[in-house]
Amino acid sequence: MKKVIGLGLAVALFASCSDDDSSSGSINPDNLLKKWYYVSVNANGETELWDDHEACGKDYIEFSSGGVLTNVDVYGCDGNTPLTDVFNAAYTVNGNKITATAGGETQTVTIKKLTASELKVAYTTDYDGDGDEETVTETYSSNP
């Protein structure tokens, strides 16, 4: 599920400077330039909290200037040092859409909300593997 989520946002991924819903406007890409920690995924009317964080660190995505999106999966701890799996993608922003490309695959998400501390994106995918596409909404927080 982590790779779907990471690419979903990378996808990383997200609205104007206000707290208003941003599903129909363009965004200021500079507002994305930070770490976003996974909070939850909503699909098929069910919300699943992201509880796969380790004691030494949390999974996150980070948008950097120059169009680089980094997905960091903290999968264990070596003492107090996080053990990580890092996945990079290139991203662009067009209106309220973020498109990420990695490994020859491209994913586009729609930014639903972006505030100083919350990011929500939505996309469609066969989330549950039943052959039907569902709308998936991912929520992120800038607070670890």
N, C-alpha and C positions, 0 to 999 in steps of 0.2 A: 504494500500500500504506500510506502514512503516514496518510491520512485514515481508512482502515479501522482502523488501529491506534489512532489518536488517539481516534476515536469508540468503538472497542471498549473502551477503558479509560474513556473519558470517560463514561470510560468510562475514560480514564480512565479500571482502573482495577485489597477488598483488606483480621480477624482480630484476634485478641486481642493483648495486649501481649507475649505469650510468643513463642518461636520455633516453637511447635507449628503443625501444619497447621490451617487455620481454615475448612475447607470446610463445616463444619456448624454454626458458631456465629455469634454476632454480633461486631461489631468495635467498637473505640473510634474513632469518626470523627476524633478529634484526632490519632491516629497517622498519618493520611493527609496532614496539613497540611504539605507540603513539596514540593520538586521531586523527580520520579522520572525518571531517565534511561533511555531504551530500551536494553535489552541483547539480547533475542532474542525470536523468535516460533517456536512449535512448532505445526505442523499436519500432518496425514497422517503422523505418526510421524517427521517431519523437523524438525530445529531449524535455524533460519536466524539467524545472528548479525546484529545491527544494526550494519552497518559504513558507514552513510550519514552519519557525523558529519563535520563540517568542522573544519579546523585551529583556527578561531577560536571554536568553540562546538559543543555537542552538542544534539540534539533532546531535548525533555523534555515531560512533563506536570506541571502543578502544581495541587494541590488547595489552595484558599484557604478561609478561614472565610467564612461567608455563602453557601456552596453554589456557588462558582464554580470551574470546572475550566478551565485554560488549557493548550492544546496549542501548543507552540512548535516549528516546523520551521526549523532553521537550514539555509539552502540555499546560502549562499555567504559570502564575506568581503570587506569593503571595508577593506583594510589589516588591522587587528586587530579591527575592528568586525563582529560577525555581522550578516548580512542575514537577516531572519526573516519567516516567515508565521505569524501568530498566529490561533488558532481558539479561541473561548470557548464553553463549554457550562455549563448549570446542572446540578448533581448533587445527589442525595440518597442517604443510606445507610439501608438497612433490613435488619437482621440482618447476613448476610455478603454482601449484594448492594449494588452501586452502580448506580444508574440515572442516566444522563446524557441531557439533552435539548438539542438545538441544531438550528436551522433546521427545526423541525417534525418532526424524527426523534428517536426514543428508542431507546437501547441499554442493556441491563442486562448486567452482568458479575458473575461469582461470584468472590469473593475466595478464593484457595486458600492463600495464605501472606502474612503481613506481619510483618516484623521491622524493626529499626531501619535496616537497610540493603537489604532485599530485599522486593519486592512481586511477587506472581504472581496473575494473574487469568485466568479462562477464560470463554469464551462460544462460541456456535455461529453459524456463518455459512457461506455458500458461498465459502470462501476462495480456491479455485482456479478458480471460474467454471464448474464442470462440472455444475451443477444439483443437486448433493448438498451437504447441510450437513455441515461438519466441526467438531470441537471445536478451538478455537484457544486456546493458552495463551501469554500474554505475560509476559515477565519484565522487571522494572525494578530499577534500583539507585539508592539515594539518593546514591551517590558518583559525581561527574562523571568 
